[in-house]
């Protein structure tokens, strides 16, 4: 979890999607209840080959790279060479 200088709470400094602001809500509450964090914790929400991968629960791929390339933080990690069966 990353909190910007403006108080925005994001999954990381490399994934520029805000789940809320610590100026309005508790950081703990945002982490536990914000829809963005909930979907990032759900391996079944992943798309592309990450969604089919047998290692998605322990790896999950880079959500920041997926967002940077496709605009979708739940898309497949474009730099992963693994091809799931």
PyMOL Python script that loads the backbone (N, CA, C, O; Angstrom):
from pymol import cmd

cmd.read_pdbstr("""\
ATOM      1  N   UNK A   1       0.844  -1.163   0.000  1.00  0.00           N
ATOM      2  CA  UNK A   1       0.000   0.000   0.000  1.00  0.00           C
ATOM      3  C   UNK A   1       0.894   1.233   0.000  1.00  0.00           C
ATOM      4  O   UNK A   1       1.904   1.290   0.701  1.00  0.00           O
ATOM      5  N   UNK A   2       0.503   2.210  -0.796  1.00  0.00           N
ATOM      6  CA  UNK A   2       1.261   3.450  -0.951  1.00  0.00           C
ATOM      7  C   UNK A   2       0.327   4.631  -0.692  1.00  0.00           C
ATOM      8  O   UNK A   2      -0.795   4.669  -1.196  1.00  0.00           O
ATOM      9  N   UNK A   3       0.799   5.587   0.094  1.00  0.00           N
ATOM     10  CA  UNK A   3       0.028   6.805   0.339  1.00  0.00           C
ATOM     11  C   UNK A   3       0.803   7.960  -0.276  1.00  0.00           C
ATOM     12  O   UNK A   3       1.950   8.218   0.090  1.00  0.00           O
ATOM     13  N   UNK A   4       0.166   8.650  -1.212  1.00  0.00           N
ATOM     14  CA  UNK A   4       0.823   9.758  -1.904  1.00  0.00           C
ATOM     15  C   UNK A   4       0.927  10.984  -0.993  1.00  0.00           C
ATOM     16  O   UNK A   4       0.360  11.018   0.099  1.00  0.00           O
ATOM     17  N   UNK A   5       1.652  11.968  -1.461  1.00  0.00           N
ATOM     18  CA  UNK A   5       1.805  13.203  -0.687  1.00  0.00           C
ATOM     19  C   UNK A   5       0.482  13.960  -0.550  1.00  0.00           C
ATOM     20  O   UNK A   5       0.359  14.847   0.296  1.00  0.00           O
ATOM     21  N   UNK A   6      -0.496  13.615  -1.371  1.00  0.00           N
ATOM     22  CA  UNK A   6      -1.836  14.234  -1.299  1.00  0.00           C
ATOM     23  C   UNK A   6      -2.803  13.419  -0.431  1.00  0.00           C
ATOM     24  O   UNK A   6      -3.945  13.822  -0.209  1.00  0.00           O
ATOM     25  N   UNK A   7      -2.328  12.271   0.053  1.00  0.00           N
ATOM     26  CA  UNK A   7      -3.175  11.421   0.884  1.00  0.00           C
ATOM     27  C   UNK A   7      -3.907  10.330   0.140  1.00  0.00           C
ATOM     28  O   UNK A   7      -4.674   9.580   0.745  1.00  0.00           O
ATOM     29  N   UNK A   8      -3.686  10.221  -1.176  1.00  0.00           N
ATOM     30  CA  UNK A   8      -4.339   9.157  -1.940  1.00  0.00           C
ATOM     31  C   UNK A   8      -3.712   7.808  -1.612  1.00  0.00           C
ATOM     32  O   UNK A   8      -2.490   7.685  -1.523  1.00  0.00           O
ATOM     33  N   UNK A   9      -4.550   6.808  -1.436  1.00  0.00           N
ATOM     34  CA  UNK A   9      -4.090   5.454  -1.124  1.00  0.00           C
ATOM     35  C   UNK A   9      -4.136   4.633  -2.398  1.00  0.00           C
ATOM     36  O   UNK A   9      -5.177   4.517  -3.044  1.00  0.00           O
ATOM     37  N   UNK A  10      -2.990   4.064  -2.748  1.00  0.00           N
ATOM     38  CA  UNK A  10      -2.859   3.252  -3.964  1.00  0.00           C
ATOM     39  C   UNK A  10      -2.231   1.906  -3.611  1.00  0.00           C
ATOM     40  O   UNK A  10      -1.579   1.780  -2.575  1.00  0.00           O
ATOM     41  N   UNK A  11      -2.422   0.909  -4.460  1.00  0.00           N
ATOM     42  CA  UNK A  11      -1.798  -0.397  -4.203  1.00  0.00           C
ATOM     43  C   UNK A  11      -0.271  -0.307  -4.152  1.00  0.00           C
ATOM     44  O   UNK A  11       0.362  -0.992  -3.348  1.00  0.00           O
ATOM     45  N   UNK A  12       0.320   0.531  -5.003  1.00  0.00           N
ATOM     46  CA  UNK A  12       1.765   0.753  -4.990  1.00  0.00           C
ATOM     47  C   UNK A  12       2.061   2.074  -5.683  1.00  0.00           C
ATOM     48  O   UNK A  12       1.190   2.659  -6.325  1.00  0.00           O
ATOM     49  N   UNK A  13       3.274   2.529  -5.549  1.00  0.00           N
ATOM     50  CA  UNK A  13       3.671   3.754  -6.218  1.00  0.00           C
ATOM     51  C   UNK A  13       3.765   3.591  -7.725  1.00  0.00           C
ATOM     52  O   UNK A  13       3.807   4.580  -8.456  1.00  0.00           O
ATOM     53  N   UNK A  14       3.798   2.361  -8.190  1.00  0.00           N
ATOM     54  CA  UNK A  14       3.901   2.080  -9.622  1.00  0.00           C
ATOM     55  C   UNK A  14       2.542   1.835 -10.273  1.00  0.00           C
ATOM     56  O   UNK A  14       2.448   1.747 -11.497  1.00  0.00           O
ATOM     57  N   UNK A  15       1.498   1.724  -9.468  1.00  0.00           N
ATOM     58  CA  UNK A  15       0.150   1.498  -9.983  1.00  0.00           C
ATOM     59  C   UNK A  15      -0.706   2.706  -9.607  1.00  0.00           C
ATOM     60  O   UNK A  15      -1.241   2.771  -8.501  1.00  0.00           O
ATOM     61  N   UNK A  16      -0.833   3.661 -10.526  1.00  0.00           N
ATOM     62  CA  UNK A  16      -1.465   4.940 -10.214  1.00  0.00           C
ATOM     63  C   UNK A  16      -3.000   4.905 -10.197  1.00  0.00           C
ATOM     64  O   UNK A  16      -3.652   5.675 -10.902  1.00  0.00           O
ATOM     65  N   UNK A  17      -3.557   4.019  -9.398  1.00  0.00           N
ATOM     66  CA  UNK A  17      -5.005   3.934  -9.234  1.00  0.00           C
ATOM     67  C   UNK A  17      -5.325   4.172  -7.767  1.00  0.00           C
ATOM     68  O   UNK A  17      -4.875   3.413  -6.908  1.00  0.00           O
ATOM     69  N   UNK A  18      -6.081   5.196  -7.471  1.00  0.00           N
ATOM     70  CA  UNK A  18      -6.398   5.530  -6.082  1.00  0.00           C
ATOM     71  C   UNK A  18      -7.629   4.772  -5.608  1.00  0.00           C
ATOM     72  O   UNK A  18      -8.638   4.687  -6.308  1.00  0.00           O
ATOM     73  N   UNK A  19      -7.519   4.220  -4.395  1.00  0.00           N
ATOM     74  CA  UNK A  19      -8.640   3.521  -3.774  1.00  0.00           C
ATOM     75  C   UNK A  19      -9.423   4.458  -2.868  1.00  0.00           C
ATOM     76  O   UNK A  19     -10.534   4.138  -2.446  1.00  0.00           O
ATOM     77  N   UNK A  20      -8.853   5.594  -2.575  1.00  0.00           N
ATOM     78  CA  UNK A  20      -9.483   6.557  -1.679  1.00  0.00           C
ATOM     79  C   UNK A  20      -8.429   7.481  -1.119  1.00  0.00           C
ATOM     80  O   UNK A  20      -7.306   7.534  -1.620  1.00  0.00           O
ATOM     81  N   UNK A  21      -8.790   8.207  -0.083  1.00  0.00           N
ATOM     82  CA  UNK A  21      -7.874   9.174   0.522  1.00  0.00           C
ATOM     83  C   UNK A  21      -7.876   9.026   2.033  1.00  0.00           C
ATOM     84  O   UNK A  21      -8.928   8.858   2.649  1.00  0.00           O
ATOM     85  N   UNK A  22      -6.695   9.089   2.625  1.00  0.00           N
ATOM     86  CA  UNK A  22      -6.596   9.018   4.084  1.00  0.00           C
ATOM     87  C   UNK A  22      -7.116  10.300   4.732  1.00  0.00           C
ATOM     88  O   UNK A  22      -7.279  10.364   5.950  1.00  0.00           O
ATOM     89  N   UNK A  23      -7.372  11.304   3.925  1.00  0.00           N
ATOM     90  CA  UNK A  23      -7.966  12.539   4.449  1.00  0.00           C
ATOM     91  C   UNK A  23      -9.450  12.348   4.745  1.00  0.00           C
ATOM     92  O   UNK A  23     -10.034  13.098   5.527  1.00  0.00           O
ATOM     93  N   UNK A  24     -10.053  11.345   4.119  1.00  0.00           N
ATOM     94  CA  UNK A  24     -11.483  11.092   4.302  1.00  0.00           C
ATOM     95  C   UNK A  24     -11.782   9.764   4.994  1.00  0.00           C
ATOM     96  O   UNK A  24     -12.819   9.621   5.641  1.00  0.00           O
ATOM     97  N   UNK A  25     -10.878   8.792   4.861  1.00  0.00           N
ATOM     98  CA  UNK A  25     -11.117   7.464   5.424  1.00  0.00           C
ATOM     99  C   UNK A  25      -9.842   6.904   6.040  1.00  0.00           C
ATOM    100  O   UNK A  25      -8.741   7.376   5.756  1.00  0.00           O
ATOM    101  N   UNK A  26     -10.001   5.917   6.866  1.00  0.00           N
ATOM    102  CA  UNK A  26      -8.870   5.233   7.480  1.00  0.00           C
ATOM    103  C   UNK A  26      -8.136   4.393   6.429  1.00  0.00           C
ATOM    104  O   UNK A  26      -8.764   3.751   5.587  1.00  0.00           O
ATOM    105  N   UNK A  27      -6.811   4.407   6.486  1.00  0.00           N
ATOM    106  CA  UNK A  27      -6.013   3.601   5.561  1.00  0.00           C
ATOM    107  C   UNK A  27      -6.320   2.120   5.747  1.00  0.00           C
ATOM    108  O   UNK A  27      -6.360   1.368   4.773  1.00  0.00           O
ATOM    109  N   UNK A  28      -6.533   1.704   6.969  1.00  0.00           N
ATOM    110  CA  UNK A  28      -6.861   0.301   7.245  1.00  0.00           C
ATOM    111  C   UNK A  28      -8.197  -0.064   6.600  1.00  0.00           C
ATOM    112  O   UNK A  28      -8.327  -1.119   5.979  1.00  0.00           O
ATOM    113  N   UNK A  29      -9.182   0.811   6.751  1.00  0.00           N
ATOM    114  CA  UNK A  29     -10.493   0.541   6.153  1.00  0.00           C
ATOM    115  C   UNK A  29     -10.393   0.484   4.630  1.00  0.00           C
ATOM    116  O   UNK A  29     -10.996  -0.388   4.004  1.00  0.00           O
ATOM    117  N   UNK A  30      -9.642   1.399   4.034  1.00  0.00           N
ATOM    118  CA  UNK A  30      -9.465   1.373   2.579  1.00  0.00           C
ATOM    119  C   UNK A  30      -8.820   0.069   2.142  1.00  0.00           C
ATOM    120  O   UNK A  30      -9.266  -0.554   1.179  1.00  0.00           O
ATOM    121  N   UNK A  31      -7.771  -0.347   2.844  1.00  0.00           N
ATOM    122  CA  UNK A  31      -7.087  -1.581   2.472  1.00  0.00           C
ATOM    123  C   UNK A  31      -8.024  -2.789   2.561  1.00  0.00           C
ATOM    124  O   UNK A  31      -8.003  -3.663   1.695  1.00  0.00           O
ATOM    125  N   UNK A  32      -8.824  -2.830   3.589  1.00  0.00           N
ATOM    126  CA  UNK A  32      -9.712  -3.982   3.798  1.00  0.00           C
ATOM    127  C   UNK A  32     -10.960  -3.955   2.930  1.00  0.00           C
ATOM    128  O   UNK A  32     -11.419  -5.008   2.486  1.00  0.00           O
ATOM    129  N   UNK A  33     -11.527  -2.760   2.673  1.00  0.00           N
ATOM    130  CA  UNK A  33     -12.847  -2.698   2.077  1.00  0.00           C
ATOM    131  C   UNK A  33     -12.960  -2.041   0.703  1.00  0.00           C
ATOM    132  O   UNK A  33     -13.967  -2.229   0.020  1.00  0.00           O
ATOM    133  N   UNK A  34     -11.964  -1.283   0.286  1.00  0.00           N
ATOM    134  CA  UNK A  34     -12.068  -0.601  -1.013  1.00  0.00           C
ATOM    135  C   UNK A  34     -12.158  -1.624  -2.152  1.00  0.00           C
ATOM    136  O   UNK A  34     -11.409  -2.601  -2.168  1.00  0.00           O
ATOM    137  N   UNK A  35     -13.059  -1.404  -3.091  1.00  0.00           N
ATOM    138  CA  UNK A  35     -13.212  -2.350  -4.210  1.00  0.00           C
ATOM    139  C   UNK A  35     -11.904  -2.636  -4.958  1.00  0.00           C
ATOM    140  O   UNK A  35     -11.673  -3.772  -5.373  1.00  0.00           O
ATOM    141  N   UNK A  36     -11.057  -1.634  -5.135  1.00  0.00           N
ATOM    142  CA  UNK A  36      -9.790  -1.840  -5.837  1.00  0.00           C
ATOM    143  C   UNK A  36      -8.917  -2.862  -5.111  1.00  0.00           C
ATOM    144  O   UNK A  36      -8.397  -3.783  -5.740  1.00  0.00           O
ATOM    145  N   UNK A  37      -8.752  -2.714  -3.814  1.00  0.00           N
ATOM    146  CA  UNK A  37      -7.927  -3.663  -3.065  1.00  0.00           C
ATOM    147  C   UNK A  37      -8.569  -5.046  -3.008  1.00  0.00           C
ATOM    148  O   UNK A  37      -7.872  -6.060  -3.049  1.00  0.00           O
ATOM    149  N   UNK A  38      -9.894  -5.086  -2.913  1.00  0.00           N
ATOM    150  CA  UNK A  38     -10.572  -6.391  -2.890  1.00  0.00           C
ATOM    151  C   UNK A  38     -10.353  -7.159  -4.199  1.00  0.00           C
ATOM    152  O   UNK A  38     -10.077  -8.359  -4.175  1.00  0.00           O
ATOM    153  N   UNK A  39     -10.475  -6.481  -5.327  1.00  0.00           N
ATOM    154  CA  UNK A  39     -10.281  -7.194  -6.589  1.00  0.00           C
ATOM    155  C   UNK A  39      -8.825  -7.570  -6.803  1.00  0.00           C
ATOM    156  O   UNK A  39      -8.548  -8.590  -7.435  1.00  0.00           O
ATOM    157  N   UNK A  40      -7.892  -6.787  -6.302  1.00  0.00           N
ATOM    158  CA  UNK A  40      -6.481  -7.154  -6.429  1.00  0.00           C
ATOM    159  C   UNK A  40      -6.132  -8.374  -5.578  1.00  0.00           C
ATOM    160  O   UNK A  40      -5.190  -9.100  -5.896  1.00  0.00           O
ATOM    161  N   UNK A  41      -6.869  -8.602  -4.515  1.00  0.00           N
ATOM    162  CA  UNK A  41      -6.642  -9.787  -3.675  1.00  0.00           C
ATOM    163  C   UNK A  41      -7.356 -11.021  -4.196  1.00  0.00           C
ATOM    164  O   UNK A  41      -7.138 -12.117  -3.679  1.00  0.00           O
ATOM    165  N   UNK A  42      -8.206 -10.873  -5.211  1.00  0.00           N
ATOM    166  CA  UNK A  42      -8.986 -11.992  -5.747  1.00  0.00           C
ATOM    167  C   UNK A  42      -8.300 -12.570  -6.983  1.00  0.00           C
ATOM    168  O   UNK A  42      -8.375 -11.972  -8.057  1.00  0.00           O
ATOM    169  N   UNK A  43      -7.635 -13.719  -6.858  1.00  0.00           N
ATOM    170  CA  UNK A  43      -6.941 -14.291  -8.019  1.00  0.00           C
ATOM    171  C   UNK A  43      -7.889 -14.675  -9.149  1.00  0.00           C
ATOM    172  O   UNK A  43      -7.462 -14.773 -10.299  1.00  0.00           O
ATOM    173  N   UNK A  44      -9.160 -14.893  -8.845  1.00  0.00           N
ATOM    174  CA  UNK A  44     -10.123 -15.247  -9.888  1.00  0.00           C
ATOM    175  C   UNK A  44     -10.527 -14.040 -10.730  1.00  0.00           C
ATOM    176  O   UNK A  44     -11.167 -14.202 -11.769  1.00  0.00           O
ATOM    177  N   UNK A  45     -10.165 -12.847 -10.304  1.00  0.00           N
ATOM    178  CA  UNK A  45     -10.494 -11.632 -11.066  1.00  0.00           C
ATOM    179  C   UNK A  45      -9.473 -11.354 -12.168  1.00  0.00           C
ATOM    180  O   UNK A  45      -9.719 -10.527 -13.045  1.00  0.00           O
ATOM    181  N   UNK A  46      -8.327 -12.042 -12.129  1.00  0.00           N
ATOM    182  CA  UNK A  46      -7.273 -11.802 -13.116  1.00  0.00           C
ATOM    183  C   UNK A  46      -7.711 -12.259 -14.499  1.00  0.00           C
ATOM    184  O   UNK A  46      -8.430 -13.248 -14.640  1.00  0.00           O
ATOM    185  N   UNK A  47      -7.274 -11.534 -15.508  1.00  0.00           N
ATOM    186  CA  UNK A  47      -7.618 -11.861 -16.878  1.00  0.00           C
ATOM    187  C   UNK A  47      -6.440 -12.417 -17.652  1.00  0.00           C
ATOM    188  O   UNK A  47      -5.330 -12.520 -17.131  1.00  0.00           O
ATOM    189  N   UNK A  48      -6.691 -12.768 -18.879  1.00  0.00           N
ATOM    190  CA  UNK A  48      -5.636 -13.278 -19.751  1.00  0.00           C
ATOM    191  C   UNK A  48      -4.983 -14.526 -19.207  1.00  0.00           C
ATOM    192  O   UNK A  48      -5.603 -15.314 -18.493  1.00  0.00           O
ATOM    193  N   UNK A  49      -3.712 -14.694 -19.555  1.00  0.00           N
ATOM    194  CA  UNK A  49      -3.018 -15.903 -19.115  1.00  0.00           C
ATOM    195  C   UNK A  49      -2.811 -15.926 -17.608  1.00  0.00           C
ATOM    196  O   UNK A  49      -2.682 -17.005 -17.029  1.00  0.00           O
ATOM    197  N   UNK A  50      -2.774 -14.757 -16.949  1.00  0.00           N
ATOM    198  CA  UNK A  50      -2.658 -14.736 -15.484  1.00  0.00           C
ATOM    199  C   UNK A  50      -3.893 -15.370 -14.844  1.00  0.00           C
ATOM    200  O   UNK A  50      -3.788 -16.048 -13.822  1.00  0.00           O
ATOM    201  N   UNK A  51      -5.047 -15.151 -15.437  1.00  0.00           N
ATOM    202  CA  UNK A  51      -6.279 -15.731 -14.921  1.00  0.00           C
ATOM    203  C   UNK A  51      -6.350 -17.236 -15.081  1.00  0.00           C
ATOM    204  O   UNK A  51      -7.059 -17.912 -14.336  1.00  0.00           O
ATOM    205  N   UNK A  52      -5.611 -17.767 -16.057  1.00  0.00           N
ATOM    206  CA  UNK A  52      -5.590 -19.215 -16.302  1.00  0.00           C
ATOM    207  C   UNK A  52      -4.426 -19.918 -15.618  1.00  0.00           C
ATOM    208  O   UNK A  52      -4.394 -21.147 -15.545  1.00  0.00           O
ATOM    209  N   UNK A  53      -3.476 -19.149 -15.119  1.00  0.00           N
ATOM    210  CA  UNK A  53      -2.237 -19.710 -14.584  1.00  0.00           C
ATOM    211  C   UNK A  53      -2.449 -20.436 -13.256  1.00  0.00           C
ATOM    212  O   UNK A  53      -3.158 -19.953 -12.373  1.00  0.00           O
ATOM    213  N   UNK A  54      -1.827 -21.591 -13.136  1.00  0.00           N
ATOM    214  CA  UNK A  54      -1.944 -22.371 -11.901  1.00  0.00           C
ATOM    215  C   UNK A  54      -1.174 -21.739 -10.736  1.00  0.00           C
ATOM    216  O   UNK A  54      -1.344 -22.150  -9.588  1.00  0.00           O
ATOM    217  N   UNK A  55      -0.341 -20.758 -11.021  1.00  0.00           N
ATOM    218  CA  UNK A  55       0.431 -20.076  -9.968  1.00  0.00           C
ATOM    219  C   UNK A  55      -0.162 -18.714  -9.591  1.00  0.00           C
ATOM    220  O   UNK A  55       0.464 -17.957  -8.850  1.00  0.00           O
ATOM    221  N   UNK A  56      -1.350 -18.397 -10.085  1.00  0.00           N
ATOM    222  CA  UNK A  56      -1.916 -17.052  -9.882  1.00  0.00           C
ATOM    223  C   UNK A  56      -2.133 -16.695  -8.418  1.00  0.00           C
ATOM    224  O   UNK A  56      -2.103 -15.516  -8.065  1.00  0.00           O
ATOM    225  N   UNK A  57      -2.349 -17.681  -7.565  1.00  0.00           N
ATOM    226  CA  UNK A  57      -2.572 -17.379  -6.149  1.00  0.00           C
ATOM    227  C   UNK A  57      -1.293 -17.018  -5.415  1.00  0.00           C
ATOM    228  O   UNK A  57      -1.346 -16.322  -4.401  1.00  0.00           O
ATOM    229  N   UNK A  58      -0.145 -17.472  -5.901  1.00  0.00           N
ATOM    230  CA  UNK A  58       1.110 -17.132  -5.229  1.00  0.00           C
ATOM    231  C   UNK A  58       1.916 -16.093  -5.993  1.00  0.00           C
ATOM    232  O   UNK A  58       2.807 -15.465  -5.420  1.00  0.00           O
ATOM    233  N   UNK A  59       1.625 -15.899  -7.266  1.00  0.00           N
ATOM    234  CA  UNK A  59       2.362 -14.934  -8.074  1.00  0.00           C
ATOM    235  C   UNK A  59       1.497 -13.717  -8.375  1.00  0.00           C
ATOM    236  O   UNK A  59       1.775 -12.617  -7.898  1.00  0.00           O
ATOM    237  N   UNK A  60       0.476 -13.913  -9.147  1.00  0.00           N
ATOM    238  CA  UNK A  60      -0.435 -12.835  -9.496  1.00  0.00           C
ATOM    239  C   UNK A  60       0.069 -11.914 -10.584  1.00  0.00           C
ATOM    240  O   UNK A  60      -0.702 -11.105 -11.099  1.00  0.00           O
ATOM    241  N   UNK A  61       1.322 -12.007 -10.947  1.00  0.00           N
ATOM    242  CA  UNK A  61       1.873 -11.128 -11.975  1.00  0.00           C
ATOM    243  C   UNK A  61       1.973  -9.696 -11.492  1.00  0.00           C
ATOM    244  O   UNK A  61       1.552  -9.381 -10.379  1.00  0.00           O
ATOM    245  N   UNK A  62       2.520  -8.843 -12.307  1.00  0.00           N
ATOM    246  CA  UNK A  62       2.646  -7.428 -11.956  1.00  0.00           C
ATOM    247  C   UNK A  62       1.415  -6.676 -12.433  1.00  0.00           C
ATOM    248  O   UNK A  62       1.184  -6.531 -13.633  1.00  0.00           O
ATOM    249  N   UNK A  63       0.651  -6.214 -11.504  1.00  0.00           N
ATOM    250  CA  UNK A  63      -0.544  -5.446 -11.840  1.00  0.00           C
ATOM    251  C   UNK A  63      -0.166  -4.083 -12.402  1.00  0.00           C
ATOM    252  O   UNK A  63      -0.899  -3.523 -13.217  1.00  0.00           O
ATOM    253  N   UNK A  64       0.973  -3.545 -11.974  1.00  0.00           N
ATOM    254  CA  UNK A  64       1.443  -2.252 -12.484  1.00  0.00           C
ATOM    255  C   UNK A  64       1.850  -2.362 -13.956  1.00  0.00           C
ATOM    256  O   UNK A  64       1.517  -1.485 -14.752  1.00  0.00           O
ATOM    257  N   UNK A  65       2.562  -3.421 -14.325  1.00  0.00           N
ATOM    258  CA  UNK A  65       2.957  -3.601 -15.733  1.00  0.00           C
ATOM    259  C   UNK A  65       1.733  -3.849 -16.600  1.00  0.00           C
ATOM    260  O   UNK A  65       1.643  -3.328 -17.712  1.00  0.00           O
ATOM    261  N   UNK A  66       0.793  -4.639 -16.099  1.00  0.00           N
ATOM    262  CA  UNK A  66      -0.430  -4.899 -16.856  1.00  0.00           C
ATOM    263  C   UNK A  66      -1.170  -3.589 -17.114  1.00  0.00           C
ATOM    264  O   UNK A  66      -1.645  -3.354 -18.225  1.00  0.00           O
ATOM    265  N   UNK A  67      -1.270  -2.750 -16.112  1.00  0.00           N
ATOM    266  CA  UNK A  67      -1.961  -1.469 -16.257  1.00  0.00           C
ATOM    267  C   UNK A  67      -1.209  -0.535 -17.207  1.00  0.00           C
ATOM    268  O   UNK A  67      -1.825   0.156 -18.019  1.00  0.00           O
ATOM    269  N   UNK A  68       0.106  -0.517 -17.106  1.00  0.00           N
ATOM    270  CA  UNK A  68       0.904   0.375 -17.955  1.00  0.00           C
ATOM    271  C   UNK A  68       0.771   0.026 -19.432  1.00  0.00           C
ATOM    272  O   UNK A  68       0.737   0.921 -20.277  1.00  0.00           O
ATOM    273  N   UNK A  69       0.696  -1.249 -19.751  1.00  0.00           N
ATOM    274  CA  UNK A  69       0.640  -1.682 -21.147  1.00  0.00           C
ATOM    275  C   UNK A  69      -0.786  -1.687 -21.701  1.00  0.00           C
ATOM    276  O   UNK A  69      -1.017  -1.255 -22.830  1.00  0.00           O
ATOM    277  N   UNK A  70      -1.732  -2.171 -20.910  1.00  0.00           N
ATOM    278  CA  UNK A  70      -3.091  -2.354 -21.443  1.00  0.00           C
ATOM    279  C   UNK A  70      -4.125  -1.363 -20.897  1.00  0.00           C
ATOM    280  O   UNK A  70      -5.205  -1.209 -21.468  1.00  0.00           O
ATOM    281  N   UNK A  71      -3.791  -0.700 -19.797  1.00  0.00           N
ATOM    282  CA  UNK A  71      -4.775   0.165 -19.158  1.00  0.00           C
ATOM    283  C   UNK A  71      -5.697  -0.590 -18.222  1.00  0.00           C
ATOM    284  O   UNK A  71      -6.566   0.009 -17.588  1.00  0.00           O
ATOM    285  N   UNK A  72      -5.515  -1.903 -18.129  1.00  0.00           N
ATOM    286  CA  UNK A  72      -6.341  -2.760 -17.272  1.00  0.00           C
ATOM    287  C   UNK A  72      -5.432  -3.413 -16.234  1.00  0.00           C
ATOM    288  O   UNK A  72      -4.566  -4.217 -16.575  1.00  0.00           O
ATOM    289  N   UNK A  73      -5.634  -3.064 -14.982  1.00  0.00           N
ATOM    290  CA  UNK A  73      -4.780  -3.610 -13.919  1.00  0.00           C
ATOM    291  C   UNK A  73      -5.009  -5.099 -13.672  1.00  0.00           C
ATOM    292  O   UNK A  73      -4.206  -5.735 -12.989  1.00  0.00           O
ATOM    293  N   UNK A  74      -6.078  -5.662 -14.206  1.00  0.00           N
ATOM    294  CA  UNK A  74      -6.341  -7.090 -14.031  1.00  0.00           C
ATOM    295  C   UNK A  74      -5.952  -7.924 -15.255  1.00  0.00           C
ATOM    296  O   UNK A  74      -6.155  -9.137 -15.269  1.00  0.00           O
ATOM    297  N   UNK A  75      -5.395  -7.277 -16.276  1.00  0.00           N
ATOM    298  CA  UNK A  75      -4.964  -7.989 -17.486  1.00  0.00           C
ATOM    299  C   UNK A  75      -3.708  -8.818 -17.193  1.00  0.00           C
ATOM    300  O   UNK A  75      -3.139  -8.739 -16.105  1.00  0.00           O
ATOM    301  N   UNK A  76      -3.296  -9.598 -18.163  1.00  0.00           N
ATOM    302  CA  UNK A  76      -2.096 -10.428 -18.019  1.00  0.00           C
ATOM    303  C   UNK A  76      -0.849  -9.566 -17.902  1.00  0.00           C
ATOM    304  O   UNK A  76      -0.761  -8.497 -18.506  1.00  0.00           O
ATOM    305  N   UNK A  77       0.102 -10.034 -17.129  1.00  0.00           N
ATOM    306  CA  UNK A  77       1.403  -9.366 -17.001  1.00  0.00           C
ATOM    307  C   UNK A  77       2.150  -9.549 -18.321  1.00  0.00           C
ATOM    308  O   UNK A  77       2.490 -10.679 -18.671  1.00  0.00           O
ATOM    309  N   UNK A  78       2.412  -8.483 -19.055  1.00  0.00           N
ATOM    310  CA  UNK A  78       3.034  -8.605 -20.382  1.00  0.00           C
ATOM    311  C   UNK A  78       4.478  -9.083 -20.361  1.00  0.00           C
ATOM    312  O   UNK A  78       4.985  -9.518 -21.395  1.00  0.00           O
ATOM    313  N   UNK A  79       5.148  -9.019 -19.237  1.00  0.00           N
ATOM    314  CA  UNK A  79       6.552  -9.430 -19.198  1.00  0.00           C
ATOM    315  C   UNK A  79       6.749 -10.858 -18.687  1.00  0.00           C
ATOM    316  O   UNK A  79       7.884 -11.321 -18.574  1.00  0.00           O
ATOM    317  N   UNK A  80       5.676 -11.547 -18.384  1.00  0.00           N
ATOM    318  CA  UNK A  80       5.803 -12.917 -17.884  1.00  0.00           C
ATOM    319  C   UNK A  80       5.994 -13.884 -19.047  1.00  0.00           C
ATOM    320  O   UNK A  80       5.157 -13.940 -19.947  1.00  0.00           O
ATOM    321  N   UNK A  81       7.086 -14.643 -19.039  1.00  0.00           N
ATOM    322  CA  UNK A  81       7.340 -15.578 -20.133  1.00  0.00           C
ATOM    323  C   UNK A  81       6.585 -16.907 -19.983  1.00  0.00           C
ATOM    324  O   UNK A  81       6.510 -17.687 -20.933  1.00  0.00           O
ATOM    325  N   UNK A  82       6.031 -17.162 -18.799  1.00  0.00           N
ATOM    326  CA  UNK A  82       5.369 -18.448 -18.542  1.00  0.00           C
ATOM    327  C   UNK A  82       4.091 -18.565 -19.351  1.00  0.00           C
ATOM    328  O   UNK A  82       3.315 -17.613 -19.430  1.00  0.00           O
ATOM    329  N   UNK A  83       3.867 -19.723 -19.952  1.00  0.00           N
ATOM    330  CA  UNK A  83       2.647 -20.015 -20.685  1.00  0.00           C
ATOM    331  C   UNK A  83       1.886 -21.117 -19.946  1.00  0.00           C
ATOM    332  O   UNK A  83       2.300 -22.275 -19.974  1.00  0.00           O
ATOM    333  N   UNK A  84       0.778 -20.770 -19.285  1.00  0.00           N
ATOM    334  CA  UNK A  84       0.029 -21.793 -18.567  1.00  0.00           C
ATOM    335  C   UNK A  84      -0.599 -22.795 -19.533  1.00  0.00           C
ATOM    336  O   UNK A  84      -0.875 -22.496 -20.695  1.00  0.00           O
ATOM    337  N   UNK A  85      -0.809 -23.980 -19.005  1.00  0.00           N
ATOM    338  CA  UNK A  85      -1.383 -25.069 -19.814  1.00  0.00           C
ATOM    339  C   UNK A  85      -2.818 -24.839 -20.168  1.00  0.00           C
ATOM    340  O   UNK A  85      -3.429 -25.668 -20.842  1.00  0.00           O
TER     341      UNK A  85
END
""", "prot")
cmd.dss("prot")
cmd.show_as("cartoon", "prot")
cmd.util.cbc("prot")
cmd.orient("prot")
